[in-house]
Amino acid sequence: MQQRFLTLVTVGALAVATTHCTPRTSSISKPTPSATVQAVAETDQTDDQAAQANPVDSDTQQTVAEADQTDEQTAIRNQYRTISLDTLFSELPVIGPNAEAIAMRTFGRTDLGEGEQPTVVTNEGYQGDYLVINLTNEGLADDSVGGYRYRLEFESFDNDQVKLVWVGEQNYCWRSTIPRWTANLCP
């Protein structure tokens, strides 16, 4: 029998459970005051039972994604402004078979204005446990911001579905001394 591990996340009075098929040696780099996480061995509960018993809201979903990240993922995410998923979508979780299509529906351009470049979607592959999609919109009609870049991270499940767990945004500041991508506001 395959042993499963259950991660319990407590946010306020709400407890949320997610299961992992293999134990994680370091699922949390540092504890956060808003979430207490502990791993518990579990053998009988299925993923479906855990999901039905413990509904997940967007804040908890974001907390679970942040708790599971590695130091490298933390460093990368710190280069972006985090966008809360519940500000982008009326219904969560966001699940589908194609991560690139979800990224395009969320941030892609359908019509190009003067000077705007077509949206570029790049599948970066898996980084840790997450499938990473970068989406870039350049050619803005703005005097300081030349474009926006989004990093979308997805968890895979059921062999053909992905769930959006984190989104970050950067600005391309073309008027800076050295034009660059940054999480800060452009001068």
MARFI-997358 format. One record per residue (C-alpha): residue number from 1; x, y, z; chain. Coordinates in steps of 0.05 Angstrom, whole numbers, plus 5000, padded with zeros to 4 digits. Layout:
// residues N
(numar NUM (X Y Z) 'A')
...
END
This chain:
// residues 187
(numar 1 (5000 5000 5000) 'A')
(numar 2 (5027 5068 4981) 'A')
(numar 3 (5034 5115 5040) 'A')
(numar 4 (5006 5184 5030) 'A')
(numar 5 (5022 5246 5069) 'A')
(numar 6 (4971 5298 5088) 'A')
(numar 7 (4990 5370 5098) 'A')
(numar 8 (4944 5407 5145) 'A')
(numar 9 (4943 5482 5140) 'A')
(numar 10 (4907 5524 5192) 'A')
(numar 11 (4888 5595 5173) 'A')
(numar 12 (4848 5627 5228) 'A')
(numar 13 (4794 5576 5245) 'A')
(numar 14 (4794 5542 5177) 'A')
(numar 15 (4833 5477 5167) 'A')
(numar 16 (4851 5456 5097) 'A')
(numar 17 (4882 5390 5075) 'A')
(numar 18 (4923 5372 5014) 'A')
(numar 19 (4954 5304 5001) 'A')
(numar 20 (5022 5287 4974) 'A')
(numar 21 (5042 5218 4949) 'A')
(numar 22 (5113 5224 4972) 'A')
(numar 23 (5140 5255 5036) 'A')
(numar 24 (5171 5324 5029) 'A')
(numar 25 (5237 5332 5063) 'A')
(numar 26 (5229 5407 5070) 'A')
(numar 27 (5160 5430 5051) 'A')
(numar 28 (5167 5496 5088) 'A')
(numar 29 (5227 5541 5088) 'A')
(numar 30 (5203 5583 5146) 'A')
(numar 31 (5138 5586 5185) 'A')
(numar 32 (5092 5645 5174) 'A')
(numar 33 (5050 5677 5229) 'A')
(numar 34 (4986 5668 5189) 'A')
(numar 35 (4993 5594 5177) 'A')
(numar 36 (5013 5534 5218) 'A')
(numar 37 (5032 5474 5177) 'A')
(numar 38 (5045 5403 5199) 'A')
(numar 39 (5053 5338 5161) 'A')
(numar 40 (5014 5277 5183) 'A')
(numar 41 (5020 5207 5154) 'A')
(numar 42 (4955 5183 5122) 'A')
(numar 43 (4937 5117 5089) 'A')
(numar 44 (4862 5113 5080) 'A')
(numar 45 (4836 5181 5056) 'A')
(numar 46 (4835 5193 4980) 'A')
(numar 47 (4848 5260 4947) 'A')
(numar 48 (4774 5267 4930) 'A')
(numar 49 (4754 5254 5002) 'A')
(numar 50 (4803 5305 5028) 'A')
(numar 51 (4779 5357 4978) 'A')
(numar 52 (4706 5345 4996) 'A')
(numar 53 (4719 5346 5071) 'A')
(numar 54 (4761 5409 5067) 'A')
(numar 55 (4738 5462 5017) 'A')
(numar 56 (4793 5511 4997) 'A')
(numar 57 (4783 5586 4991) 'A')
(numar 58 (4830 5631 4950) 'A')
(numar 59 (4870 5657 5010) 'A')
(numar 60 (4882 5587 5035) 'A')
(numar 61 (4899 5563 4965) 'A')
(numar 62 (4952 5618 4959) 'A')
(numar 63 (4979 5600 5030) 'A')
(numar 64 (4985 5526 5012) 'A')
(numar 65 (5024 5545 4948) 'A')
(numar 66 (5070 5591 4987) 'A')
(numar 67 (5082 5539 5042) 'A')
(numar 68 (5104 5486 4991) 'A')
(numar 69 (5155 5530 4955) 'A')
(numar 70 (5230 5521 4959) 'A')
(numar 71 (5281 5575 4973) 'A')
(numar 72 (5294 5581 4898) 'A')
(numar 73 (5220 5590 4884) 'A')
(numar 74 (5216 5642 4940) 'A')
(numar 75 (5274 5681 4909) 'A')
(numar 76 (5240 5679 4840) 'A')
(numar 77 (5172 5699 4868) 'A')
(numar 78 (5203 5757 4905) 'A')
(numar 79 (5222 5787 4838) 'A')
(numar 80 (5146 5794 4822) 'A')
(numar 81 (5087 5830 4853) 'A')
(numar 82 (5039 5776 4876) 'A')
(numar 83 (4969 5781 4846) 'A')
(numar 84 (4915 5750 4889) 'A')
(numar 85 (4877 5697 4850) 'A')
(numar 86 (4809 5720 4877) 'A')
(numar 87 (4821 5789 4845) 'A')
(numar 88 (4828 5755 4777) 'A')
(numar 89 (4773 5702 4779) 'A')
(numar 90 (4703 5700 4806) 'A')
(numar 91 (4706 5624 4816) 'A')
(numar 92 (4764 5586 4845) 'A')
(numar 93 (4801 5541 4836) 'A')
(numar 94 (4821 5554 4764) 'A')
(numar 95 (4829 5485 4732) 'A')
(numar 96 (4837 5464 4660) 'A')
(numar 97 (4875 5418 4613) 'A')
(numar 98 (4920 5472 4582) 'A')
(numar 99 (4962 5520 4624) 'A')
(numar 100 (4980 5564 4564) 'A')
(numar 101 (4906 5573 4547) 'A')
(numar 102 (4890 5594 4618) 'A')
(numar 103 (4948 5644 4616) 'A')
(numar 104 (4924 5673 4549) 'A')
(numar 105 (4851 5678 4573) 'A')
(numar 106 (4875 5714 4635) 'A')
(numar 107 (4927 5763 4609) 'A')
(numar 108 (4934 5754 4534) 'A')
(numar 109 (4917 5808 4483) 'A')
(numar 110 (4862 5794 4434) 'A')
(numar 111 (4866 5860 4397) 'A')
(numar 112 (4929 5900 4385) 'A')
(numar 113 (4931 5975 4394) 'A')
(numar 114 (4981 6022 4362) 'A')
(numar 115 (5052 6000 4378) 'A')
(numar 116 (5030 5939 4417) 'A')
(numar 117 (5065 5873 4405) 'A')
(numar 118 (5030 5806 4404) 'A')
(numar 119 (5028 5769 4470) 'A')
(numar 120 (5085 5720 4479) 'A')
(numar 121 (5071 5657 4520) 'A')
(numar 122 (5131 5615 4543) 'A')
(numar 123 (5124 5547 4576) 'A')
(numar 124 (5184 5544 4624) 'A')
(numar 125 (5169 5472 4642) 'A')
(numar 126 (5169 5446 4713) 'A')
(numar 127 (5207 5483 4767) 'A')
(numar 128 (5201 5442 4830) 'A')
(numar 129 (5129 5418 4835) 'A')
(numar 130 (5100 5474 4792) 'A')
(numar 131 (5091 5482 4717) 'A')
(numar 132 (5112 5553 4701) 'A')
(numar 133 (5083 5595 4645) 'A')
(numar 134 (5110 5665 4629) 'A')
(numar 135 (5066 5713 4590) 'A')
(numar 136 (5093 5779 4563) 'A')
(numar 137 (5056 5839 4535) 'A')
(numar 138 (5102 5893 4507) 'A')
(numar 139 (5092 5957 4468) 'A')
(numar 140 (5048 5996 4516) 'A')
(numar 141 (5028 6067 4499) 'A')
(numar 142 (5057 6092 4565) 'A')
(numar 143 (5113 6141 4579) 'A')
(numar 144 (5148 6097 4631) 'A')
(numar 145 (5121 6026 4628) 'A')
(numar 146 (5141 5988 4565) 'A')
(numar 147 (5106 5923 4582) 'A')
(numar 148 (5080 5873 4633) 'A')
(numar 149 (5106 5803 4646) 'A')
(numar 150 (5066 5752 4685) 'A')
(numar 151 (5090 5688 4718) 'A')
(numar 152 (5036 5636 4728) 'A')
(numar 153 (5049 5573 4768) 'A')
(numar 154 (5006 5511 4762) 'A')
(numar 155 (5000 5445 4798) 'A')
(numar 156 (4988 5383 4756) 'A')
(numar 157 (4939 5328 4775) 'A')
(numar 158 (4899 5272 4743) 'A')
(numar 159 (4952 5268 4688) 'A')
(numar 160 (4916 5318 4643) 'A')
(numar 161 (4893 5376 4687) 'A')
(numar 162 (4928 5436 4717) 'A')
(numar 163 (4907 5483 4773) 'A')
(numar 164 (4931 5555 4778) 'A')
(numar 165 (4963 5566 4846) 'A')
(numar 166 (5003 5631 4840) 'A')
(numar 167 (5009 5692 4795) 'A')
(numar 168 (5061 5747 4796) 'A')
(numar 169 (5071 5810 4754) 'A')
(numar 170 (5130 5853 4732) 'A')
(numar 171 (5135 5920 4696) 'A')
(numar 172 (5185 5934 4641) 'A')
(numar 173 (5213 6003 4659) 'A')
(numar 174 (5242 6029 4595) 'A')
(numar 175 (5259 6099 4622) 'A')
(numar 176 (5304 6072 4677) 'A')
(numar 177 (5379 6084 4671) 'A')
(numar 178 (5382 6012 4649) 'A')
(numar 179 (5315 5988 4621) 'A')
(numar 180 (5294 5927 4661) 'A')
(numar 181 (5238 5882 4687) 'A')
(numar 182 (5220 5898 4760) 'A')
(numar 183 (5166 5887 4812) 'A')
(numar 184 (5172 5960 4831) 'A')
(numar 185 (5134 6018 4800) 'A')
(numar 186 (5169 6051 4741) 'A')
(numar 187 (5197 6122 4748) 'A')
END
